Amino acid sequence: MERWSSHAKRWVTGLGLALPLIALLAWGPLWLWAAVVTAAACMGLWEYENMVQERVPPRPWWIFCLGTGALFPPAAYFLGPVGLLAAAVGSVFVMLLVQLAQAPLTRPALARGLSSLGGWMYVCLPLSFVLLLGTLPHGRAWVFYVLVIIVAGDTGAFYTGRRFGRRKLYEAVSPKKTMEGSAGGLAASMAVGTAFGLAFLHESGAGALHFLLLSAVVELVGQVGDLMESLLKRMAGAKDSSNLLPGHGGLLDRLDSLLFAFPLTWFFAERLYH
């Protein structure tokens, strides 16, 4: 009964997030996208820092860390791919610049800086590709395309794994995931992604085979991204990235499959139009 209660809570939270997100993506201006992505990047970065930092950073470091991470989405929004690249290079520069200004110069201080740099590269950089994807022709449809693939994969994997799951996918990192569930998620993503692409992105010039293959790759990258975040939690000794979302854990627990799916899709879609 408790498991079903948790399952119901998961659905209620998911629908509560989905409705405003759909409205934002369908009708919201891109500047509002940028604001929401910036807030999500900062929240995901905060969860990441709480997991990976060995000691609680002092307040000035939190301000520096979150402030630097918050620059990535605006850089993508105002300056495009060049701005995002500049933000990535600049973040390395400012992290080492801060190390130069610190005294004493210690290994823990360097480890803290490198951990934060990892957070910028892991959370803020890839999430900002939502804005690059949104600026392309049919950009809103491309963002929806990624989301429906990941949602279909998660749903297919969950129910296939519950019904047919026998062999563990990677028990040391994620004990509940099974190979059968992974296959079910892949099949669901390929079917739904191809259908969505043909229905809403046919003017992009991509055909059924393109969408079939891209949907498969996006879903596989999403599954690996999920395992990567599970690995971080295992290494940090955390069950969830936070308790922000009832039934889901933290925001990073919801973004993990999307972080590398958005850049991958942007690379593909950008080549279609250029």
C-alpha positions as CSV (number, residue, x, y, z in Angstrom):
1,M,0.0,0.0,0.0
2,E,2.9,2.3,0.8
3,R,4.5,1.6,-2.5
4,W,1.3,2.5,-4.4
5,S,1.0,5.7,-2.3
6,S,4.5,6.7,-3.3
7,H,3.6,5.8,-6.9
8,A,0.5,8.0,-6.8
9,K,2.5,10.8,-5.2
10,R,4.9,10.5,-8.1
11,W,2.2,10.9,-10.7
12,V,0.6,13.9,-8.9
13,T,3.9,15.7,-8.6
14,G,4.7,14.9,-12.2
15,L,1.4,16.2,-13.6
16,G,1.7,19.3,-11.4
17,L,5.1,20.1,-13.0
18,A,4.1,19.1,-16.5
19,L,1.1,21.4,-16.9
20,P,2.9,24.7,-16.3
21,L,6.0,23.4,-18.2
22,I,3.9,22.6,-21.2
23,A,2.3,26.1,-21.1
24,L,5.7,27.7,-20.8
25,L,7.2,25.7,-23.7
26,A,4.2,26.2,-26.0
27,W,3.5,29.8,-25.4
28,G,6.1,31.4,-23.1
29,P,8.6,33.9,-24.6
30,L,12.2,32.9,-24.8
31,W,13.2,35.4,-22.1
32,L,10.9,33.6,-19.7
33,W,12.5,30.3,-20.7
34,A,15.9,31.8,-19.9
35,A,14.7,32.9,-16.4
36,V,13.3,29.4,-15.7
37,V,16.4,27.6,-17.0
38,T,18.6,29.9,-14.9
39,A,16.5,29.1,-11.8
40,A,16.6,25.4,-12.5
41,A,20.4,25.5,-13.1
42,C,21.0,27.2,-9.8
43,M,18.7,24.7,-8.0
44,G,20.4,21.7,-9.6
45,L,23.8,23.2,-8.9
46,W,22.8,23.7,-5.2
47,E,21.8,20.1,-5.0
48,Y,25.0,18.9,-6.7
49,E,27.1,21.0,-4.3
50,N,25.4,19.6,-1.3
51,M,26.1,16.1,-2.5
52,V,29.7,16.3,-3.6
53,Q,31.3,18.9,-1.3
54,E,33.0,17.1,1.6
55,R,32.4,20.1,3.9
56,V,29.7,22.7,3.8
57,P,31.2,25.7,1.9
58,P,31.2,29.1,3.5
59,R,28.6,31.6,2.4
60,P,30.9,33.6,0.1
61,W,31.7,30.5,-1.8
62,W,28.0,29.7,-2.2
63,I,27.4,33.1,-3.6
64,F,30.4,32.8,-6.0
65,C,29.4,29.2,-7.0
66,L,25.7,29.9,-7.7
67,G,26.4,33.3,-9.2
68,T,28.9,31.8,-11.7
69,G,26.5,29.0,-12.6
70,A,23.7,31.5,-13.2
71,L,25.7,33.1,-16.0
72,F,25.5,30.1,-18.3
73,P,21.8,30.3,-19.4
74,P,21.9,34.1,-20.0
75,A,25.1,33.7,-22.0
76,A,23.3,31.2,-24.2
77,Y,20.2,33.4,-24.5
78,F,22.0,36.6,-25.4
79,L,25.1,35.3,-27.3
80,G,24.2,31.8,-28.5
81,P,26.7,29.0,-28.8
82,V,29.7,31.5,-28.7
83,G,28.4,32.9,-25.4
84,L,28.0,29.5,-23.9
85,L,31.5,28.6,-24.9
86,A,32.8,31.8,-23.5
87,A,30.9,31.1,-20.2
88,A,32.5,27.6,-20.0
89,V,36.1,29.0,-20.6
90,G,35.4,31.9,-18.3
91,S,34.2,29.7,-15.5
92,V,37.6,27.9,-15.5
93,F,39.4,31.2,-15.5
94,V,37.4,32.7,-12.6
95,M,37.6,29.5,-10.5
96,L,41.4,29.6,-10.7
97,L,41.5,33.3,-10.3
98,V,39.6,32.9,-7.0
99,Q,42.2,30.3,-6.0
100,L,44.9,32.9,-6.6
101,A,43.2,35.3,-4.3
102,Q,42.7,32.8,-1.5
103,A,45.1,32.4,1.4
104,P,46.3,30.0,2.5
105,L,46.5,28.0,-0.7
106,T,45.4,24.5,0.3
107,R,44.5,21.2,-1.3
108,P,40.9,21.3,0.2
109,A,40.4,24.7,-1.3
110,L,41.5,23.5,-4.7
111,A,39.2,20.4,-4.4
112,R,36.3,22.6,-3.5
113,G,36.9,24.8,-6.6
114,L,37.3,21.8,-8.9
115,S,34.1,20.3,-7.5
116,S,32.2,23.5,-8.3
117,L,33.7,23.6,-11.7
118,G,32.4,20.1,-12.2
119,G,28.9,21.3,-11.3
120,W,29.0,24.1,-13.8
121,M,30.1,21.7,-16.5
122,Y,27.6,18.9,-15.4
123,V,24.5,21.0,-14.7
124,C,24.6,24.5,-15.9
125,L,26.4,24.1,-19.3
126,P,24.3,21.2,-20.7
127,L,21.0,22.6,-19.4
128,S,21.6,25.9,-21.2
129,F,21.3,24.0,-24.5
130,V,17.6,24.2,-24.0
131,L,17.8,27.8,-25.0
132,L,20.0,27.1,-28.0
133,L,17.6,24.4,-29.1
134,G,14.7,26.8,-28.6
135,T,16.2,29.4,-31.0
136,L,16.3,27.0,-33.9
137,P,13.5,26.8,-36.5
138,H,10.7,24.7,-34.9
139,G,12.6,25.1,-31.7
140,R,9.7,24.6,-29.4
141,A,8.8,21.3,-31.1
142,W,12.5,20.1,-30.7
143,V,12.4,20.8,-27.0
144,F,9.1,18.9,-26.7
145,Y,10.6,16.1,-28.8
146,V,13.4,15.6,-26.2
147,L,10.9,15.7,-23.4
148,V,8.5,13.1,-24.9
149,I,11.3,10.7,-25.6
150,I,12.6,10.9,-22.0
151,V,9.1,10.7,-20.5
152,A,8.2,7.8,-22.7
153,G,11.4,6.0,-21.9
154,D,11.0,6.5,-18.1
155,T,7.4,5.3,-18.3
156,G,8.1,2.3,-20.5
157,A,11.1,1.3,-18.4
158,F,9.1,1.6,-15.1
159,Y,6.2,-0.6,-16.2
160,T,8.2,-3.0,-18.3
161,G,10.7,-3.5,-15.4
162,R,7.9,-4.1,-12.9
163,R,6.2,-6.7,-15.1
164,F,9.2,-8.4,-16.8
165,G,12.3,-7.2,-15.0
166,R,14.6,-10.1,-14.0
167,R,18.2,-9.2,-14.8
168,K,19.8,-6.2,-13.1
169,L,21.2,-3.5,-15.4
170,Y,23.8,-2.1,-13.0
171,E,23.0,-3.2,-9.5
172,A,26.0,-1.5,-7.8
173,V,24.7,1.9,-8.9
174,S,21.0,1.5,-9.3
175,P,19.6,-1.7,-7.8
176,K,16.0,-1.3,-9.1
177,K,16.8,-0.9,-12.8
178,T,16.7,-4.0,-15.0
179,M,17.8,-4.8,-18.5
180,E,14.2,-5.7,-19.4
181,G,13.1,-2.3,-18.2
182,S,15.8,-0.5,-20.1
183,A,14.8,-2.3,-23.3
184,G,11.1,-1.4,-22.7
185,G,12.1,2.2,-22.2
186,L,14.1,2.2,-25.4
187,A,11.3,0.7,-27.4
188,A,8.7,3.2,-26.0
189,S,11.0,6.1,-26.8
190,M,11.7,5.0,-30.3
191,A,8.0,4.6,-31.1
192,V,6.8,7.8,-29.4
193,G,9.8,9.9,-30.6
194,T,9.4,8.8,-34.2
195,A,5.7,9.4,-34.2
196,F,6.2,12.9,-32.6
197,G,9.0,13.8,-35.1
198,L,6.9,12.8,-38.1
199,A,3.9,14.7,-36.8
200,F,5.5,17.9,-35.6
201,L,9.0,18.1,-37.2
202,H,8.4,16.9,-40.7
203,E,9.3,20.3,-42.1
204,S,12.8,20.0,-40.7
205,G,13.8,17.7,-43.5
206,A,14.4,14.7,-41.2
207,G,12.6,11.4,-42.2
208,A,11.3,8.4,-40.3
209,L,14.7,6.7,-40.1
210,H,16.4,9.9,-38.8
211,F,13.8,10.2,-36.0
212,L,14.0,6.5,-35.2
213,L,17.7,6.5,-34.8
214,L,17.9,9.8,-33.0
215,S,15.2,8.8,-30.6
216,A,17.1,5.6,-29.8
217,V,20.4,7.6,-29.2
218,V,18.7,10.3,-27.1
219,E,17.0,7.6,-24.9
220,L,20.2,5.7,-24.5
221,V,22.1,8.9,-23.6
222,G,19.3,9.7,-21.1
223,Q,19.5,6.3,-19.5
224,V,23.3,6.7,-19.1
225,G,22.7,10.2,-17.7
226,D,20.3,8.7,-15.1
227,L,23.0,6.1,-14.1
228,M,25.6,8.9,-13.9
229,E,23.5,10.8,-11.4
230,S,22.8,7.6,-9.5
231,L,26.6,7.1,-9.3
232,L,27.1,10.5,-7.9
233,K,24.5,9.8,-5.2
234,R,26.0,6.5,-4.4
235,M,29.5,8.0,-4.0
236,A,28.1,10.8,-1.9
237,G,26.0,8.5,0.3
238,A,22.7,10.2,-0.7
239,K,19.4,8.6,-1.5
240,D,18.1,11.6,-3.5
241,S,19.7,14.9,-4.6
242,S,17.1,16.7,-2.3
243,N,13.5,16.3,-1.1
244,L,12.2,19.2,-3.2
245,L,9.7,17.1,-5.2
246,P,7.5,14.6,-3.4
247,G,7.8,11.2,-4.9
248,H,10.7,12.3,-7.2
249,G,13.5,13.5,-4.9
250,G,15.3,16.6,-6.0
251,L,15.2,18.6,-9.2
252,L,18.5,17.0,-10.3
253,D,16.8,13.6,-10.0
254,R,14.4,14.8,-12.7
255,L,17.0,16.5,-14.9
256,D,19.6,13.8,-15.0
257,S,18.2,12.1,-18.1
258,L,17.8,15.4,-19.9
259,L,21.2,17.0,-19.2
260,F,23.0,15.4,-22.1
261,A,19.9,14.7,-24.2
262,F,19.4,18.4,-25.0
263,P,23.0,19.0,-26.3
264,L,22.9,15.9,-28.4
265,T,19.6,16.9,-30.0
266,W,20.8,20.4,-30.6
267,F,23.9,19.1,-32.4
268,F,21.7,17.0,-34.7
269,A,19.0,19.7,-35.3
270,E,21.5,22.5,-35.8
271,R,23.1,20.5,-38.7
272,L,19.7,20.1,-40.3
273,Y,19.3,23.8,-40.8
274,H,22.9,24.7,-41.7
